[in-house]
Amino acid sequence: MKAIEFQTKLHSSEAIEVSKGEDSWKKLAATQFFAGYSDEDAIYDKMQ
């Protein structure tokens, strides 16, 4: 696992917002997050 750093804002609704203008960081974070899942985990994507 690799660590990445980026600026965020914590809202009163407990939502974390990645600072604007950081689209590349958002894409990298999503890519790294989903890289931890194997093809076998895709079965859970179909659950409702």
C-alpha angles and dihedrals in degrees: 000000000000124000120227129188128212138151119265140177123224113214127204088252086064091247118141116221122198108225115266118260090038099103091136089056091050091052092046092049092050092046092050092045094052093041087074092067125083128215089259089065090063089086088075091058089070095055118105 
